[in-house]
Amino acid sequence: MLCVHCWNILEENKTDLVQVKVKKVESGTEKPLAGAYFTVYKDKDCTQPVVEVGPTNINGESVSEKFVKEQNKYWVKESKAPSGY
């Protein structure tokens, strides 16, 4: 499976600690979905994990733990779908 989402990171401060915010919605309806998990990767092929994100809340959102920014671009791949999907 290819990693198709590329996310820019949220700048935290000058210490190079950053977070990634994700939002999971149902395709077609845009209804927020709770319970999804994602993995943030360093590489386009999604083979070098950095941090896990999730589960998403009732608004479909979740924010990763802070991590050290080593590059300007990261890739995000859903690692576990919400129940029923």
N, C-alpha and C positions, 0 to 999 in steps of 0.2 A: 504494500500500500504506500502510495506517495504522500508526502506531507504537502498539503496545498495551501495552507494559511501562513502568511508571513506577517509578523507583528513587530511594530516598533515598540521600544520599551518606554515606560514612564520614568522620566528623570526624577530622582529622589533628592539628591544634593551633590555637593562636590566630592564626596567620599566615594563616588562611583558605585553606591548601592542603589539598585533599581528593583522594580517590580513589574510584572506583566498582569494586565487585567483582561479577562475574557468574558464574553457574554454568549450563552447558548440559547438559540431560539429555534422553534420548529420551522422547518422549511415550508414555505407557502403561506403560513398563518402569522409568522413572526411572534408566536406565543412564547414567552420565556419558559425555559425548561430547567428544573432543579435536578440535582444529582449527577451532573456530568463531571468527568475528570479529564484533565488535559496534561500533556507533558510539553515543556519548553525545551527546544533543542538548539544547539550551536550551529548545526549544519542543515543544508537544504534536504538531504536524504533522511533526516531524522534518525541518526544513529548515535549522536552524542548528546544525551540528556543533560539538562542543567538543573531543572526544578520541576516539581509536580504542582499543579494548580487544581483546586477543587476540594470538595464538591461545590457545584454552583448552587446558589441560594434560590429562593422562590422567584426572584427577579431575573434568574438565569445568569447571575454574575458571580465571579470569584476573582480574588487577587492572590498572586503568588507570594511566598515569603520573599524577603529582600535577598538579593544575591549580587555578587560583584560583577559589574559590567565589564566584559572583556571585548565586546564588539558592538557595532551599532544596529545590527539586525539579528533577530532570532526567529525561529520557526516554531509554530504551535500545532500539535496534533492531538485530536481527541483520543484519550486512552481508554475511557470507559463511558459508554452511553448511559443516559438516564434509564431507569427501569421502564420497560415497555417499548424501547426504541432500538 
